């Protein structure tokens, strides 16, 4: 089956939704294709997570976001973005993966596969990539990482009660997971290649995790790395030599990255060192004419430069550029 639209947005996270709204408001017929659910990355955040920002900085489409507290939580964000998508009646195809982008400016063909394995073809004049980075975790690259007990996402602590859990990493995600696991009754060990917890850990979290470590409640191995994951243990290289730790589960929370393979396959040119795509700063159009980039993927590997707060603003810039060309 083949469908036609003016613009197709790949990704239905906050930035993708913002792009869809801005395009639709300018009379551009738009379809959004999302390989998971709406705001899939937020859905996969820890169940009890609160954002580090205020509600108004997460708003899109001029719809106010309300929160019971100063900072909204995951549940409130999911509800808000569902409400926005419904309010604007965005045409979102969930659980559908874009396999290939063929054709050229004003005559693109996007081949997709839905959750039932059915293939679809979309004819689109313009394409917007708003794919984020949370779906591609950084890997440890060690033997045993493929074991089922290894997870690269943390949602809640309950399943790990009364088990030996290794948390690998030293930033916010690792600190929050280690604390929640400790409070829930897991035996937590933290392993990090740095000399201590990252200076980027939020100021209200850092003293808490450091005090737990100082008191011996959460053993921590710094300047250390996992060299092998076994079914019931870990081999860890430390400054004092290699040790073996009893282990039931591993949470490898060492960050995420954009899907560079997809960008390369799409014909997007990436800078060698930063992996930052080359874009026109005024329109965010890539070097592949008619393909625009939105959100964190604009920053390449520097994913800490762009968040929901500023990525959502890309929608207006891109929509203005597309509308001026299609509707002139």
C-alpha positions as CSV (number, residue, x, y, z in Angstrom):
1,X,0.0,0.0,0.0
2,X,1.3,3.5,-0.9
3,X,0.3,6.7,0.8
4,X,1.2,10.3,-0.1
5,X,1.9,13.3,2.2
6,X,3.8,16.5,2.0
7,X,6.1,15.8,4.9
8,X,6.9,12.6,6.8
9,X,8.4,12.9,10.3
10,X,10.5,10.0,11.5
11,X,10.0,9.8,15.3
12,X,7.1,10.8,17.6
13,X,9.0,12.0,20.7
14,X,8.5,15.5,22.0
15,X,10.6,17.0,19.1
16,X,8.8,14.9,16.5
17,X,5.4,15.9,17.8
18,X,6.5,19.6,17.8
19,X,7.5,19.3,14.2
20,X,4.2,17.6,13.3
21,X,2.2,20.4,15.0
22,X,4.2,23.2,13.4
23,X,3.9,21.6,9.9
24,X,0.2,20.9,10.3
25,X,-0.5,24.4,11.4
26,X,1.1,25.7,8.2
27,X,-1.1,23.5,6.0
28,X,1.5,20.9,5.3
29,X,0.0,17.4,5.2
30,X,2.1,15.4,7.6
31,X,2.5,11.8,8.8
32,X,4.6,10.8,11.8
33,X,6.1,7.3,11.9
34,X,7.4,6.0,15.2
35,X,9.1,2.6,15.7
36,X,7.8,2.4,19.3
37,X,4.9,4.2,21.1
38,X,4.3,7.9,21.3
39,X,7.2,9.5,23.2
40,X,8.8,6.1,23.3
41,X,12.0,7.3,25.1
42,X,10.0,8.9,27.9
43,X,8.0,5.7,28.3
44,X,11.3,3.8,28.9
45,X,12.5,6.3,31.6
46,X,12.6,5.0,35.2
47,X,9.0,4.6,36.5
48,X,9.5,7.1,39.4
49,X,11.6,9.6,37.5
50,X,11.1,13.4,37.8
51,X,12.4,15.7,35.1
52,X,15.2,18.1,36.0
53,X,13.3,21.0,34.5
54,X,10.0,22.9,35.0
55,X,6.7,22.1,33.1
56,X,6.8,25.2,30.9
57,X,10.1,24.1,29.3
58,X,8.6,20.8,28.2
59,X,5.5,22.4,26.6
60,X,4.8,22.1,22.8
61,X,2.0,23.4,20.7
62,X,1.1,26.2,23.1
63,X,-0.7,23.8,25.4
64,X,0.1,24.3,29.1
65,X,1.6,21.5,31.0
66,X,0.5,21.1,34.7
67,X,2.3,19.3,37.5
68,X,1.6,18.6,41.1
69,X,5.1,19.6,42.0
70,X,7.7,22.0,40.8
71,X,9.2,19.4,38.4
72,X,6.9,17.1,36.4
73,X,7.3,13.3,36.6
74,X,7.3,10.7,33.9
75,X,3.6,9.8,34.3
76,X,2.6,13.5,34.0
77,X,4.7,13.9,30.9
78,X,3.3,10.8,29.2
79,X,-0.3,12.1,29.9
80,X,0.6,15.5,28.6
81,X,2.1,14.4,25.3
82,X,-0.8,12.0,24.7
83,X,-3.2,14.9,25.3
84,X,-1.2,17.1,22.8
85,X,-1.2,14.5,20.1
86,X,-4.9,14.0,20.6
87,X,-5.7,17.7,20.6
88,X,-4.0,18.3,17.3
89,X,-5.2,15.0,15.8
90,X,-1.7,14.2,14.6
91,X,-1.5,11.3,12.2
92,X,0.9,9.0,14.1
93,X,1.8,5.5,12.9
94,X,3.1,3.8,16.1
95,X,5.1,0.6,16.1
96,X,6.2,1.1,12.5
97,X,9.9,1.2,11.6
98,X,11.4,3.1,8.7
99,X,13.6,0.7,6.9
100,X,14.9,2.9,4.0
101,X,14.5,6.4,2.5
102,X,14.8,6.3,-1.2
103,X,14.3,9.0,-3.9
104,X,15.1,12.7,-3.8
105,X,13.8,16.1,-2.7
106,X,10.1,16.4,-3.5
107,X,9.9,12.8,-4.5
108,X,11.0,10.6,-1.5
109,X,9.9,7.0,-1.0
110,X,10.0,5.7,2.6
111,X,9.7,2.0,3.1
112,X,8.4,0.9,6.5
113,X,7.5,-2.3,8.4
114,X,4.7,-2.3,11.0
115,X,4.4,-4.5,14.1
116,X,2.5,-7.2,12.1
117,X,5.4,-7.4,9.6
118,X,3.4,-5.7,6.9
119,X,5.3,-3.4,4.5
120,X,4.2,0.2,3.7
121,X,5.4,2.8,1.2
122,X,5.0,6.5,1.7
123,X,5.5,9.1,-1.0
124,X,6.7,12.4,0.7
125,X,8.1,15.6,-0.6
126,X,10.0,16.4,2.5
127,X,11.4,14.2,5.4
128,X,12.2,15.2,9.0
129,X,14.3,13.0,11.1
130,X,13.6,13.4,14.8
131,X,14.8,10.0,16.0
132,X,16.5,11.0,19.2
133,X,19.2,8.8,20.8
134,X,17.7,6.9,23.7
135,X,17.0,3.8,21.7
136,X,20.7,3.0,21.1
137,X,22.6,2.3,24.4
138,X,26.3,2.4,24.6
139,X,27.7,-1.1,25.0
140,X,30.4,-2.4,27.4
141,X,31.9,-4.5,24.7
142,X,32.8,-7.4,27.0
143,X,32.2,-11.1,27.0
144,X,28.8,-12.0,28.6
145,X,27.1,-8.7,27.7
146,X,24.5,-10.7,25.7
147,X,23.3,-12.5,28.9
148,X,19.6,-11.9,29.8
149,X,20.7,-10.6,33.2
150,X,22.3,-7.5,31.6
151,X,20.1,-4.5,31.1
152,X,20.9,-1.1,29.6
153,X,17.7,0.5,30.9
154,X,16.4,0.9,34.4
155,X,12.7,1.3,35.2
156,X,12.1,0.3,38.8
157,X,13.9,-1.4,41.7
158,X,11.3,-4.0,42.8
159,X,12.4,-6.9,40.6
160,X,15.9,-6.7,42.1
161,X,15.0,-7.0,45.8
162,X,17.3,-9.3,47.7
163,X,19.7,-9.8,44.8
164,X,23.2,-8.8,44.0
165,X,23.1,-6.0,41.4
166,X,26.0,-4.2,39.7
167,X,25.3,-0.7,38.5
168,X,27.9,0.4,35.9
169,X,28.2,4.1,35.4
170,X,28.8,7.3,37.3
171,X,26.2,9.9,36.1
172,X,22.6,10.6,37.0
173,X,21.0,7.4,35.7
174,X,23.5,5.2,37.6
175,X,23.3,7.3,40.8
176,X,19.5,7.3,40.8
177,X,19.3,3.5,40.1
178,X,21.9,2.7,42.8
179,X,20.0,4.7,45.4
180,X,16.6,3.3,44.5
181,X,18.0,-0.3,44.5
182,X,19.6,0.2,47.9
183,X,16.4,1.6,49.4
184,X,14.4,-1.3,48.0
185,X,16.6,-4.0,49.5
186,X,19.0,-5.0,46.7
187,X,22.7,-5.5,47.4
188,X,24.1,-2.9,45.1
189,X,27.7,-2.4,43.9
190,X,28.6,0.6,41.7
191,X,31.4,0.3,39.1
192,X,32.7,3.4,37.3
193,X,35.8,4.0,35.2
194,X,36.1,7.6,36.6
195,X,37.8,8.6,39.8
196,X,34.4,9.4,41.4
197,X,30.8,10.2,40.7
198,X,30.5,12.6,37.7
199,X,30.3,16.3,38.5
200,X,27.2,16.3,36.3
201,X,25.2,14.4,38.8
202,X,22.4,16.7,40.0
203,X,23.2,18.6,43.2
204,X,20.4,17.1,45.2
205,X,21.4,13.5,44.2
206,X,25.2,13.7,44.4
207,X,25.5,14.1,48.3
208,X,23.1,11.2,48.8
209,X,25.0,8.7,46.6
210,X,28.3,9.8,47.9
211,X,27.2,9.4,51.5
212,X,25.9,5.9,50.9
213,X,29.3,5.1,49.3
214,X,31.3,6.7,52.1
215,X,29.3,4.8,54.7
216,X,29.9,1.5,52.9
217,X,26.2,1.0,52.3
218,X,26.8,0.9,48.5
219,X,30.3,-0.5,47.7
220,X,31.9,1.4,44.8
221,X,34.8,0.6,42.6
222,X,36.2,3.7,40.8
223,X,38.8,3.8,38.1
224,X,37.5,0.3,37.4
225,X,35.9,-1.6,34.6
226,X,34.1,-4.9,34.0
227,X,36.1,-7.3,31.9
228,X,33.7,-10.2,31.8
229,X,30.1,-11.0,32.8
230,X,29.4,-14.5,34.0
231,X,26.1,-16.2,34.9
232,X,26.6,-15.7,38.6
233,X,29.5,-13.3,38.9
234,X,31.5,-10.4,37.3
235,X,35.2,-10.0,36.7
236,X,36.3,-6.5,37.4
237,X,39.6,-4.8,36.8
238,X,40.4,-2.4,39.7
239,X,43.5,-0.3,40.5
240,X,44.4,-3.0,43.1
241,X,44.0,-5.8,40.6
242,X,41.3,-8.0,39.2
243,X,38.5,-9.1,41.5
244,X,35.4,-11.4,41.1
245,X,32.0,-10.2,42.4
246,X,29.0,-12.3,43.1
247,X,26.3,-11.0,40.8
248,X,22.7,-11.7,39.7
249,X,21.9,-8.6,37.5
250,X,23.9,-6.0,35.7
251,X,22.5,-2.5,34.9
252,X,24.9,-1.0,32.4
253,X,23.9,2.7,32.5
254,X,26.7,4.2,30.5
255,X,24.8,6.4,28.2
256,X,23.1,6.3,24.8
257,X,23.9,7.6,21.3
258,X,22.1,8.5,18.1
259,X,21.4,5.8,15.5
260,X,24.4,6.6,13.4
261,X,24.0,3.6,11.1
262,X,20.5,4.8,10.2
263,X,21.8,8.4,9.5
264,X,24.6,7.1,7.4
265,X,22.2,4.8,5.4
266,X,19.9,7.8,4.9
267,X,22.8,9.7,3.2
268,X,23.4,12.1,6.0
269,X,27.0,13.4,6.2
270,X,28.6,13.2,9.6
271,X,31.6,15.1,10.9
272,X,34.4,12.6,11.5
273,X,35.3,13.5,15.1
274,X,32.0,14.7,16.6
275,X,29.7,12.6,14.4
276,X,27.6,15.8,14.2
277,X,25.5,15.9,11.0
278,X,26.1,18.8,8.7
279,X,23.0,21.0,8.6
280,X,22.0,24.5,7.4
281,X,21.8,26.4,10.8
282,X,18.9,28.5,9.4
283,X,16.7,25.6,8.3
284,X,18.2,22.5,9.8
285,X,18.2,20.9,6.3
286,X,20.9,18.3,5.9
287,X,23.3,18.0,3.0
288,X,20.7,15.6,1.5
289,X,18.3,18.0,0.0
290,X,14.8,17.8,1.4
291,X,15.9,15.9,4.6
292,X,15.8,17.9,7.8
293,X,17.1,17.0,11.2
294,X,15.5,17.9,14.5
295,X,16.3,17.4,18.2
296,X,19.3,15.8,19.8
297,X,20.6,14.1,16.6
298,X,21.7,17.6,15.4
299,X,24.4,17.5,18.1
300,X,25.9,14.2,17.0
301,X,27.7,12.5,19.9
302,X,27.4,15.7,22.1
303,X,24.0,14.6,23.3
304,X,24.2,16.8,26.4
305,X,23.9,19.9,24.2
306,X,20.2,19.4,23.2
307,X,17.3,18.3,25.4
308,X,13.5,18.5,25.1
309,X,13.7,22.1,26.2
310,X,15.6,23.3,23.1
311,X,15.0,20.4,20.7
312,X,11.3,21.2,20.7
313,X,12.1,24.6,19.2
314,X,13.5,23.0,16.0
315,X,9.9,22.3,14.8
316,X,9.1,25.9,14.1
317,X,12.4,26.5,12.2
318,X,11.9,23.4,10.1
319,X,8.2,24.0,9.4
320,X,8.9,27.5,8.3
321,X,11.5,26.3,5.8
322,X,9.4,23.5,4.5
323,X,6.2,25.5,4.2
324,X,7.9,28.3,2.4
325,X,9.1,25.9,-0.3
326,X,6.0,23.7,-0.6
327,X,3.3,26.4,-0.3
328,X,5.0,29.3,-2.1
